[in-house]
Amino acid sequence: MRIVFMGTPAFAVPTLAALHDAGHEIAAVYTQPPRPAGRGKQLQPSAVQVEAEIRHIPVRCPASLRSPEAQAELASLEPDLAVVAAYGLILPQAVLDIPRNGCLNVHASLLPHWRGAAPIQRAIMAGDPVTGITIMRMEAGLDTGPMLATARTPIEDKTAGELTEELAEIGAQLLVGTLIDLPMLHAVPQDDAEASYAPKIDKAEARIDWIDGAEAIERKVRGLAPFPGAWFELDGERIKVLKAQVVAREGKPGTTLDDRLTIACGYAALRPVRIQRAGKPAMDVDAFLRGKPIPAGTPIG
């Protein structure tokens, strides 16, 4: 098939690679424009743009697809299909109508659960036992289109970073298989009554509230690792927690219970295992404590 691919982060790269490796003609890749990144704030291309350029696929980075000019440029490619994976732009109906066989989306949840921008993080933070990938036909609503295929995987103790990598590979293979069977597949409508939403992670959410139970905080740690990272404040310094364990101990929430940085929560306690100080590489908490001992009874912000 002649495909226009639309995606931006690393999650979308395996799907682009799998489509190209399967012999589909990628007419063009649409991705978000380069953004400032790093200390130097130099413009950095998206992960999808990097992959597309390695494969010598034309790349386009419109800031919007709402203008008649952008829509005409897309139509000029005469695509059979558009494949969307974490693109980051809303596709207006005029764009959805361009490909002869419509637009398919690789969504990182078991729809209709966790429609929206942060399905992986929200599933972990909510304590869901499983998640997965849904291939759906796109329509104007937010992740509301009928479903063509799904694949499931257990969440267990995976971080958002680990689960994103796993689901990216699952989604790539599921999408390629879906295209093989596309003429025989019947799309299944979503049950809107079962829908839940996964809004973008707000920076204010990342701060740990020690009034919460330790299990909920541990899920937040996994759900926000490695980025943006759940964090607490110690002596005016922001410290991200990248891995932690629940400890069956009680005390005043937000207070250390021993010299191992075990912190009392609203229920039980949390012991950070791996942390990251601002501007520093990640490190094990034992190494951190060797350079900065923290006695029991220390208040944690």
C-alpha positions as CSV (number, residue, x, y, z in Angstrom):
1,M,0.0,0.0,0.0
2,R,1.0,3.6,-0.5
3,I,1.0,5.0,3.1
4,V,1.5,8.4,4.7
5,F,2.9,7.8,8.2
6,M,2.2,10.3,11.0
7,G,4.1,10.0,14.3
8,T,6.6,11.8,16.5
9,P,8.1,10.1,19.6
10,A,10.2,6.9,19.9
11,F,6.9,4.9,20.5
12,A,6.1,5.4,16.8
13,V,9.5,4.4,15.4
14,P,9.0,0.6,15.4
15,T,5.7,1.0,13.5
16,L,7.3,3.1,10.8
17,A,10.2,0.6,10.6
18,A,7.9,-2.4,10.4
19,L,5.8,-0.8,7.6
20,H,8.8,0.0,5.6
21,D,10.4,-3.4,6.2
22,A,7.2,-5.1,5.1
23,G,7.5,-3.5,1.7
24,H,4.8,-0.8,1.9
25,E,5.5,2.4,0.1
26,I,5.9,5.2,2.6
27,A,5.0,8.3,0.5
28,A,5.9,10.7,3.3
29,V,6.4,10.9,7.0
30,Y,4.6,13.6,8.9
31,T,6.0,14.5,12.3
32,Q,6.1,17.4,14.8
33,P,8.6,20.1,14.0
34,P,12.0,20.0,15.7
35,R,11.9,21.3,19.2
36,P,14.6,22.9,21.4
37,A,16.1,20.4,23.7
38,G,19.1,19.9,26.1
39,R,21.1,22.6,27.9
40,G,21.9,24.4,24.7
41,K,18.2,24.4,23.7
42,Q,19.2,23.5,20.1
43,L,16.5,22.3,17.8
44,Q,16.3,18.5,17.8
45,P,14.3,16.5,15.3
46,S,11.8,13.9,16.5
47,A,12.7,10.3,16.8
48,V,10.4,9.5,13.9
49,Q,12.1,12.2,11.7
50,V,15.5,10.7,12.5
51,E,14.3,7.2,11.5
52,A,12.7,8.5,8.3
53,E,15.9,10.2,7.3
54,I,17.9,7.1,7.9
55,R,15.5,5.3,5.6
56,H,15.5,8.1,3.0
57,I,11.8,8.7,3.4
58,P,10.5,12.3,2.7
59,V,9.7,14.2,5.9
60,R,7.2,16.9,6.4
61,C,6.7,18.9,9.7
62,P,3.7,21.2,9.4
63,A,2.7,23.0,12.5
64,S,-0.9,22.3,11.7
65,L,-3.0,20.3,9.2
66,R,-6.0,22.7,9.3
67,S,-4.9,25.0,6.4
68,P,-6.1,24.3,2.9
69,E,-2.5,24.4,1.7
70,A,-1.4,21.7,4.1
71,Q,-4.4,19.5,3.2
72,A,-3.8,20.0,-0.5
73,E,-0.1,19.0,-0.1
74,L,-1.2,15.8,1.7
75,A,-3.8,15.0,-0.9
76,S,-1.2,15.4,-3.7
77,L,0.5,12.3,-2.3
78,E,-2.5,10.2,-3.2
79,P,-2.2,7.8,-0.2
80,D,-4.1,4.6,0.0
81,L,-3.9,4.8,3.8
82,A,-2.6,7.0,6.6
83,V,-1.2,5.3,9.7
84,V,-1.0,7.4,12.9
85,A,1.0,6.6,16.0
86,A,1.4,9.3,18.7
87,Y,1.5,12.1,16.2
88,G,0.5,14.9,18.5
89,L,-1.7,16.8,16.1
90,I,-5.5,16.6,15.8
91,L,-6.5,15.5,12.3
92,P,-9.5,17.4,11.0
93,Q,-12.2,15.6,9.1
94,A,-10.9,17.0,5.8
95,V,-7.6,15.2,6.4
96,L,-9.3,11.9,7.6
97,D,-11.1,11.9,4.3
98,I,-8.0,12.1,2.1
99,P,-6.6,8.5,2.1
100,R,-8.6,6.1,0.0
101,N,-8.8,3.5,2.8
102,G,-9.0,6.0,5.6
103,C,-6.7,6.5,8.6
104,L,-5.6,3.9,11.1
105,N,-4.4,4.7,14.6
106,V,-2.0,2.6,16.8
107,H,-3.2,3.5,20.3
108,A,-1.4,2.3,23.4
109,S,-4.4,1.1,25.5
110,L,-7.3,-1.4,25.3
111,L,-9.9,1.0,24.0
112,P,-12.3,2.4,25.1
113,H,-10.2,2.5,28.2
114,W,-7.7,5.4,28.4
115,R,-8.6,7.5,25.4
116,G,-6.3,10.5,25.1
117,A,-2.7,11.6,25.4
118,A,-1.2,9.6,28.3
119,P,-2.7,6.1,28.2
120,I,0.4,4.2,29.4
121,Q,1.1,6.4,32.3
122,R,-2.6,6.5,33.4
123,A,-3.0,2.7,33.2
124,I,0.0,2.2,35.5
125,M,-1.0,4.9,37.9
126,A,-4.5,3.5,38.1
127,G,-3.2,0.0,39.0
128,D,-4.6,-1.7,35.9
129,P,-3.4,-5.3,35.7
130,V,-3.2,-5.3,31.9
131,T,-3.0,-2.9,29.0
132,G,-2.3,-3.3,25.3
133,I,-2.6,-1.9,21.8
134,T,-5.7,-1.1,19.8
135,I,-5.7,-0.6,16.1
136,M,-8.7,1.6,15.2
137,R,-10.2,3.5,12.3
138,M,-9.9,7.1,13.0
139,E,-12.8,9.5,13.2
140,A,-13.2,13.1,14.4
141,G,-13.7,12.2,18.1
142,L,-10.8,11.6,20.5
143,D,-9.8,7.9,20.1
144,T,-13.5,7.0,19.5
145,G,-13.2,5.1,16.2
146,P,-14.2,1.5,15.6
147,M,-11.6,-1.1,16.5
148,L,-9.9,-3.5,14.1
149,A,-7.5,-5.4,16.3
150,T,-6.2,-5.6,19.9
151,A,-3.2,-7.1,21.7
152,R,-2.8,-7.4,25.5
153,T,0.2,-7.5,27.9
154,P,0.4,-7.5,31.7
155,I,1.6,-4.4,33.4
156,E,3.2,-6.1,36.5
157,D,6.0,-3.8,37.9
158,K,7.0,-2.1,34.6
159,T,7.7,1.5,34.4
160,A,6.1,3.8,31.8
161,G,9.4,3.7,29.9
162,E,9.6,-0.1,29.9
163,L,6.0,-0.5,29.0
164,T,6.2,2.1,26.2
165,E,9.1,0.2,24.5
166,E,7.1,-3.1,24.8
167,L,3.9,-1.7,23.5
168,A,5.7,0.0,20.6
169,E,7.0,-3.4,19.4
170,I,3.6,-5.0,19.9
171,G,1.9,-2.2,18.1
172,A,4.2,-2.4,15.1
173,Q,3.6,-6.1,14.6
174,L,-0.1,-5.8,15.2
175,L,-0.4,-3.1,12.6
176,V,1.5,-4.9,9.9
177,G,-0.7,-8.0,10.5
178,T,-3.8,-5.9,10.5
179,L,-2.9,-4.5,7.0
180,I,-2.5,-8.1,5.7
181,D,-6.0,-9.0,6.9
182,L,-7.6,-5.6,6.3
183,P,-10.0,-6.6,3.6
184,M,-11.5,-9.3,5.8
185,L,-11.7,-7.4,9.1
186,H,-14.9,-6.0,10.5
187,A,-14.5,-2.9,12.7
188,V,-16.1,-3.2,16.1
189,P,-17.7,0.0,17.6
190,Q,-16.4,1.1,21.0
191,D,-18.8,1.1,23.9
192,D,-18.7,4.8,25.0
193,A,-20.3,3.8,28.4
194,E,-17.0,2.0,29.2
195,A,-14.7,4.9,28.2
196,S,-12.1,6.4,30.4
197,Y,-9.8,9.2,29.6
198,A,-6.0,9.7,29.9
199,P,-5.3,13.4,29.9
200,K,-1.8,14.7,29.4
201,I,0.4,14.5,32.5
202,D,0.4,17.9,34.2
203,K,3.7,19.0,35.8
204,A,2.0,19.6,39.1
205,E,1.0,15.9,39.3
206,A,4.6,14.8,39.5
207,R,5.2,16.1,43.0
208,I,4.7,13.3,45.5
209,D,2.1,13.9,48.2
210,W,3.1,11.8,51.2
211,I,-0.5,11.8,52.4
212,D,-1.3,9.2,49.7
213,G,-0.8,5.5,50.3
214,A,2.5,4.0,49.6
215,E,1.1,1.7,46.9
216,A,-0.4,4.6,45.0
217,I,2.8,6.6,45.2
218,E,4.8,3.6,44.0
219,R,2.5,3.4,41.0
220,K,3.0,7.1,40.4
221,V,6.8,6.5,40.5
222,R,6.5,3.8,37.8
223,G,3.9,5.7,35.8
224,L,6.1,8.8,35.6
225,A,9.5,7.1,35.1
226,P,11.7,8.1,33.4
227,F,9.9,11.3,32.4
228,P,8.8,13.6,33.9
229,G,9.6,11.7,37.1
230,A,7.8,11.7,40.4
231,W,9.7,14.0,42.8
232,F,10.0,15.2,46.3
233,E,12.0,18.1,47.8
234,L,14.9,17.7,50.3
235,D,16.7,20.8,51.6
236,G,15.4,22.8,48.8
237,E,16.5,20.4,46.1
238,R,14.1,18.5,43.8
239,I,14.8,14.8,43.7
240,K,13.2,12.5,41.2
241,V,12.3,8.9,42.3
242,L,12.7,6.5,39.4
243,K,12.2,3.3,41.3
244,A,10.8,2.6,44.8
245,Q,9.4,-0.2,46.9
246,V,6.6,-0.3,49.4
247,V,7.6,-1.1,53.0
248,A,5.1,-2.2,55.7
249,R,5.9,0.5,58.2
250,E,3.9,3.4,59.6
251,G,4.7,6.9,60.8
252,K,4.0,10.6,60.2
253,P,3.5,11.1,56.5
254,G,6.5,12.8,54.9
255,T,9.0,11.8,57.6
256,T,11.9,9.4,57.2
257,L,11.6,6.3,59.4
258,D,15.2,5.1,59.3
259,D,18.6,6.0,57.7
260,R,17.7,4.2,54.4
261,L,15.3,7.0,53.3
262,T,12.2,5.0,54.1
263,I,9.5,7.7,54.0
264,A,6.2,7.3,55.8
265,C,3.1,7.7,53.7
266,G,-0.7,8.0,54.4
267,Y,-0.6,4.2,54.5
268,A,2.6,2.1,54.8
269,A,5.9,3.6,53.7
270,L,7.9,4.1,50.5
271,R,11.6,3.4,50.1
272,P,13.2,5.0,47.0
273,V,15.6,2.6,45.3
274,R,16.8,4.7,42.4
275,I,16.8,8.5,42.3
276,Q,18.0,11.4,40.2
277,R,19.1,14.8,41.5
278,A,18.6,17.9,39.3
279,G,21.1,18.1,36.5
280,K,22.8,14.8,37.6
281,P,22.7,11.2,36.3
282,A,20.4,8.7,37.9
283,M,21.9,6.8,40.9
284,D,21.1,4.1,43.4
285,V,19.8,5.6,46.7
286,D,22.5,3.8,48.6
287,A,25.2,5.8,46.7
288,F,23.2,9.0,47.3
289,L,23.0,8.3,51.1
290,R,26.8,7.6,51.3
291,G,27.4,11.2,50.2
292,K,24.4,12.7,52.0
293,P,23.3,10.8,55.1
294,I,19.6,11.4,56.1
295,P,18.7,10.4,59.6
296,A,15.4,9.1,60.8
297,G,12.9,11.8,61.6
298,T,13.9,14.0,58.7
299,P,10.9,15.8,57.1
300,I,10.6,15.3,53.3
301,G,8.8,17.9,51.2
